[in-house]
Amino acid sequence: MQLLCDLALELVEQEDSDKMSDVLRQKEIDFHKLIRKTLHQKKDEVLYGAIERAKYADVDAYQYLRSHIEEASATALIQREGAATMEINAFVIPLFVRSSGGLHEAAGFQDQDAFELLVKSFQQAELESAQAKVVLIGHAYDLNEIDRITYSHLNEMVRDAWASMTEKKIGATPGLERSLVGWSAGTFGANDVALELRFLLGFALKRADDPFYLAPPDENAADAYYAARAARFQKWTQDVTPLVQRCLVADGSSIEVNFLYQDLFHGAKERGMAEYFTLQMMSEINQALQQNQLGPDRVTAVVAPTDVQGEMVLRLNLYAAEGGALLASSEKPLDLGADLQVEMDDICDALGTIGITSLSAALKFDEHGIAVDARPFQAQ
């Protein structure tokens, strides 16, 4: 694990350099080979250990190492003699589902017609290339299921998907099967309004040089390319909502589905979890307002990072406007490589949606829970 960490430290220093020495170029090749070898050997302890070491050595190296491990675990290139290089990747779409009483796992994906139409929709809506092959797992993963998939496990799932999509005979897919451990037990009553996070997991197989996936080199043209893709995704969510509803409930029960953006496995997982923790924060703040019988205009909020037992979190404290008593404190995980301003903007925007406008951002909360250098919040 130390070798991976050391290579990341060396490479990140030269990442923006116009010229890379032959020695360093070879180290870059060795770096990627070592990641792939470690994934194939299922040595997750080496991968996670290297990331942890890089975290305390250098933030840029930490981000560099983690991003390359994540990409390698979710993507595979297959080269066969006399054939075009193929690429397969694992993608995820996070969903927030609002229902009465919560979803029931056994009721999901009983409508085969709806599921088949949903799979076809990815290419019909031009989210994936017409020349690609797309498969979707007939299961909505819950947060614990998706979070327990390690780097090497995901890589095994990608290779399982490749085999199932290219071989004529149906073979064993142990990685895919092992990912389906079942949902955590629900705690909702029959009449409770439930908001649950679920993930759709799929795989796309295509030529590595398929122009559909290549963004233009010009910055403005690239921006337009991604904006068009986002617009197609937004339209897709509207079109497929009835299909997803039919896949999630078997009895026609009314549910509301909200989609987050499709991305490679780790990016989508992080986006879903970040939104989940933000919504959890807002729920706790709303509960505090109700318990104290206070309107949003009679409280003030302070947001700042803090250290909790060696892990960074973003803490939100809610105080009474009159007297300054602490009413509630809520936290969400804060990754070392995250953009702190963006994270704070998101929380303050969410507070604004529930009517709280007296907001401050602080440098940190100290060991006594006191906000340091708190100032009125201003979005950047």
C-alpha positions in Angstrom: 0.0 0.0 0.0 2.9 2.3 0.6 4.1 1.9 -3.0 0.7 3.0 -4.3 0.8 6.0 -2.0 4.3 7.0 -3.0 3.6 6.7 -6.7 0.5 8.9 -6.3 2.6 11.5 -4.5 5.2 11.5 -7.3 2.7 11.6 -10.1 0.5 14.3 -8.8 3.4 16.7 -8.5 3.9 16.3 -12.3 0.2 16.1 -13.3 0.1 19.6 -14.8 3.6 19.5 -16.2 3.8 19.7 -20.0 6.7 17.2 -20.1 7.0 14.0 -18.1 10.3 12.2 -17.9 10.6 8.7 -19.3 11.2 7.5 -15.7 8.1 9.1 -14.4 6.1 8.0 -17.5 7.1 4.4 -16.6 6.0 5.0 -13.0 2.6 6.1 -14.3 2.3 2.8 -16.3 3.4 0.9 -13.2 0.9 2.8 -11.1 -2.1 1.8 -13.2 -0.8 -1.8 -13.6 -0.5 -2.1 -9.8 -4.1 -0.8 -9.3 -5.5 -3.3 -11.8 -3.4 -6.2 -10.3 -4.5 -5.4 -6.8 -8.2 -5.3 -7.9 -7.9 -8.7 -9.6 -6.2 -10.1 -6.6 -9.1 -8.7 -4.4 -6.7 -7.1 -2.0 -9.1 -4.3 -0.9 -7.1 -3.8 2.3 -4.2 -2.6 0.2 -6.3 -0.2 -1.8 -8.2 1.3 1.1 -5.0 1.4 3.2 -3.1 3.3 0.4 -5.9 5.8 0.2 -5.9 6.3 4.0 -2.2 6.9 4.0 -2.4 9.4 1.1 -5.1 11.3 3.0 -2.7 12.2 5.7 0.3 12.7 3.4 -1.1 15.1 0.7 -4.7 16.0 -0.2 -3.9 16.2 -4.0 -2.3 12.7 -3.9 -5.3 11.4 -1.9 -7.7 12.7 -4.6 -5.5 11.5 -7.4 -5.2 8.0 -6.0 -8.8 7.6 -5.0 -10.1 8.8 -8.4 -7.9 6.4 -10.3 -8.9 3.4 -8.1 -12.5 4.3 -8.4 -12.3 4.5 -12.2 -10.4 1.3 -12.5 -12.8 -0.6 -10.3 -15.9 0.6 -12.3 -14.4 0.3 -15.8 -12.6 -2.4 -17.8 -11.0 -2.3 -21.2 -11.0 -5.5 -23.1 -8.5 -6.0 -26.0 -8.7 -9.0 -28.3 -6.4 -9.7 -31.2 -7.9 -8.5 -34.5 -10.9 -6.7 -32.7 -11.6 -3.2 -31.6 -10.8 -2.4 -27.9 -14.1 -2.6 -25.9 -15.0 -0.8 -22.7 -17.5 -1.8 -20.1 -18.4 0.4 -17.1 -20.8 0.2 -14.2 -23.2 3.2 -13.9 -25.7 4.1 -11.2 -28.8 6.3 -11.0 -29.8 7.3 -7.5 -33.5 7.6 -6.8 -35.4 9.2 -3.9 -38.8 7.4 -3.5 -41.6 8.9 -1.5 -44.4 6.5 -0.5 -46.9 5.7 2.2 -45.5 3.0 4.5 -42.2 2.5 2.6 -41.2 0.2 -0.3 -41.3 -3.6 -0.1 -38.4 -5.4 -1.7 -40.4 -8.5 -2.6 -42.8 -6.3 -4.6 -40.1 -4.9 -6.9 -39.4 -5.8 -10.5 -42.4 -8.0 -11.0 -43.5 -6.2 -14.2 -41.2 -7.7 -16.8 -42.7 -5.5 -19.6 -41.9 -2.3 -17.7 -38.4 -3.5 -16.9 -37.6 -4.4 -20.5 -38.9 -1.0 -21.7 -36.8 0.7 -19.0 -33.6 -1.0 -20.2 -34.3 0.0 -23.9 -35.0 3.6 -22.9 -31.3 4.3 -22.2 -30.5 4.1 -25.9 -33.8 5.4 -27.1 -33.2 8.6 -25.0 -29.6 8.8 -26.2 -28.1 8.4 -22.7 -26.1 5.5 -24.2 -24.8 5.0 -27.7 -27.1 3.1 -30.2 -24.1 0.8 -30.8 -23.7 0.0 -27.1 -25.1 -2.9 -25.2 -26.9 -2.0 -22.0 -28.0 -4.2 -19.1 -29.7 -3.2 -15.9 -29.9 -5.2 -12.7 -33.5 -6.0 -11.8 -33.2 -4.7 -8.3 -33.2 -1.4 -6.5 -30.2 -1.4 -4.2 -30.6 0.3 -0.8 -27.9 2.4 0.7 -26.3 -0.4 2.8 -26.2 -2.8 -0.2 -24.5 -0.2 -2.5 -22.1 0.9 0.2 -20.9 -2.5 1.0 -19.6 -3.1 -2.5 -15.9 -2.8 -2.3 -13.5 -1.8 -5.1 -12.6 -5.4 -5.9 -16.2 -6.6 -5.6 -17.3 -3.9 -8.1 -14.5 -4.9 -10.5 -15.6 -8.5 -10.2 -19.2 -7.4 -11.0 -18.0 -5.5 -14.1 -16.2 -8.6 -15.3 -19.3 -10.7 -14.6 -21.4 -8.3 -16.7 -18.8 -8.5 -19.5 -19.0 -12.3 -19.6 -22.8 -12.4 -19.5 -23.0 -9.8 -22.3 -20.6 -11.5 -24.6 -20.7 -15.3 -24.0 -23.4 -17.4 -25.7 -23.8 -19.7 -22.7 -25.2 -18.3 -19.5 -22.4 -18.7 -16.9 -22.1 -18.0 -13.2 -22.0 -14.4 -12.0 -20.8 -14.7 -8.4 -19.9 -11.0 -8.0 -23.3 -9.8 -9.2 -25.2 -12.4 -7.1 -23.1 -11.6 -4.0 -24.2 -7.9 -4.3 -27.9 -8.8 -3.8 -27.9 -9.1 0.0 -31.3 -7.6 0.5 -32.6 -4.4 2.0 -32.1 -3.4 5.6 -35.2 -3.8 7.7 -37.6 -0.9 7.3 -38.9 1.1 10.3 -41.9 2.8 8.7 -45.5 2.3 9.9 -48.2 1.6 7.4 -49.4 5.2 7.4 -46.0 6.9 7.6 -44.7 9.1 4.8 -41.5 7.4 3.8 -38.6 9.0 1.8 -36.1 6.3 0.8 -32.9 6.3 -1.2 -32.5 3.6 -3.8 -30.0 3.0 -6.6 -30.5 1.5 -10.1 -27.3 -0.2 -11.2 -26.4 -1.0 -14.8 -23.6 -1.8 -17.2 -22.8 -0.3 -20.6 -20.5 -2.2 -23.1 -19.2 -0.2 -26.1 -16.2 0.4 -28.3 -13.6 2.4 -26.5 -13.4 4.8 -29.4 -17.2 5.3 -29.9 -17.5 9.0 -30.8 -20.8 9.2 -28.9 -18.9 9.3 -25.6 -16.1 11.7 -26.8 -16.6 15.3 -25.6 -15.2 17.9 -28.0 -11.8 19.3 -27.1 -13.0 22.9 -27.3 -14.2 24.1 -23.9 -17.3 25.8 -25.2 -18.2 22.9 -27.4 -17.6 20.5 -24.5 -19.9 22.6 -22.2 -22.6 22.4 -24.9 -22.1 18.6 -25.2 -22.6 18.1 -21.5 -25.5 20.5 -21.3 -27.3 18.6 -24.1 -26.6 15.3 -22.4 -28.1 16.7 -19.1 -31.2 17.9 -21.0 -31.7 14.5 -22.5 -31.4 12.9 -19.1 -34.0 15.3 -17.6 -36.4 14.4 -20.4 -35.7 10.7 -19.8 -36.6 11.0 -16.2 -40.0 12.4 -17.1 -40.6 9.7 -19.7 -39.6 6.7 -17.6 -41.1 7.7 -14.3 -44.2 5.5 -14.9 -41.9 2.6 -15.8 -39.8 3.0 -12.7 -43.0 3.2 -10.6 -44.2 -0.1 -12.1 -40.8 -1.6 -11.4 -40.8 -0.6 -7.7 -44.4 -1.4 -6.7 -46.5 -4.4 -7.8 -50.0 -3.2 -6.7 -50.1 0.2 -8.4 -49.6 2.0 -5.2 -48.9 5.7 -5.6 -45.3 6.6 -5.2 -43.2 9.7 -6.1 -39.8 9.2 -7.7 -37.1 11.8 -8.0 -33.9 11.1 -9.9 -30.3 12.2 -9.4 -28.0 12.3 -12.3 -26.6 9.1 -13.9 -22.9 8.7 -13.3 -20.2 6.0 -13.0 -20.7 3.9 -9.8 -18.7 5.9 -7.3 -19.7 9.4 -8.4 -23.4 8.5 -8.4 -23.1 6.7 -5.0 -21.4 9.8 -3.4 -24.0 12.1 -4.9 -26.8 10.0 -3.6 -25.3 9.7 -0.1 -24.6 13.5 0.0 -28.2 14.3 -0.8 -29.4 11.7 1.6 -27.4 13.2 4.5 -28.6 16.7 3.6 -32.2 15.6 3.6 -31.6 13.9 6.9 -30.2 17.2 8.3 -33.3 19.1 7.1 -35.6 16.5 8.7 -33.8 16.9 12.0 -34.0 20.7 11.8 -37.7 20.6 11.0 -38.3 18.3 13.9 -36.4 20.8 16.2 -38.6 23.6 15.0 -41.8 21.6 15.7 -40.7 20.5 19.1 -39.8 24.0 20.2 -42.8 25.5 18.4 -40.7 28.0 16.6 -41.1 29.4 13.1 -38.1 29.6 10.8 -37.9 33.3 11.3 -37.2 32.8 15.0 -34.0 30.8 14.7 -30.5 31.2 13.4 -28.2 28.5 11.9 -24.4 28.2 11.8 -22.6 25.8 9.5 -18.9 24.9 9.8 -16.6 21.9 9.5 -15.3 20.1 12.6 -13.3 17.1 13.5 -15.1 14.2 15.2 -12.8 11.4 16.4 -10.4 12.0 13.6 -13.1 12.3 10.9 -14.1 15.5 9.2 -17.8 16.4 9.3 -19.9 19.4 8.3 -21.9 20.4 11.3 -25.1 22.5 11.4 -26.2 24.1 14.7 -29.6 25.6 15.1 -30.0 28.3 17.8 -33.0 30.2 19.1 -32.8 33.8 17.8 -33.8 35.0 21.2 -31.4 33.9 23.9 -29.2 31.9 21.6 -30.0 28.5 23.1 -28.8 25.5 21.1 -31.9 23.7 19.7 -30.4 21.1 17.5 -27.1 19.9 16.0 -26.8 17.8 12.9 -23.8 16.4 11.0 -23.0 15.0 7.6 -19.7 13.3 6.5 -17.2 15.7 4.8 -14.7 14.2 2.4 -11.2 15.6 2.6 -11.2 16.3 -1.1 -14.7 18.0 -1.2 -15.2 21.6 -2.1 -16.1 23.1 1.2 -17.7 26.2 -0.2 -20.0 24.0 -2.5 -20.9 21.8 0.5 -21.8 24.8 2.7 -23.7 26.4 -0.2 -25.8 23.3 -0.6 -26.8 23.2 3.1 -27.6 26.8 3.3 -29.7 26.6 0.1 -31.6 23.7 1.7 -32.1 25.7 4.8 -33.5 28.5 2.7 -36.1 26.2 1.2 -37.6 25.6 4.7 -37.6 29.3 5.4 -34.5 29.8 7.5 -32.7 32.9 6.3 -30.6 33.9 9.3 -27.5 31.9 8.3 -23.8 32.1 9.3 -20.7 30.2 8.0 -17.8 29.7 10.4 -14.2 28.7 10.0 -14.8 25.7 12.3 -16.4 24.5 15.5 -13.7 24.2 18.2 -13.4 21.3 20.7 -16.0 22.9 22.9 -18.5 23.2 20.1 -18.1 27.0 19.7 -18.2 28.5 16.2 -14.9 30.2 15.3 -15.1 33.3 13.1 -18.8 33.0 12.3 -19.9 35.5 9.6 -23.2 36.0 7.8 -23.4 33.5 5.0 -22.9 34.6 1.4 -23.2 32.2 -1.5 -20.2 32.3 -3.8 
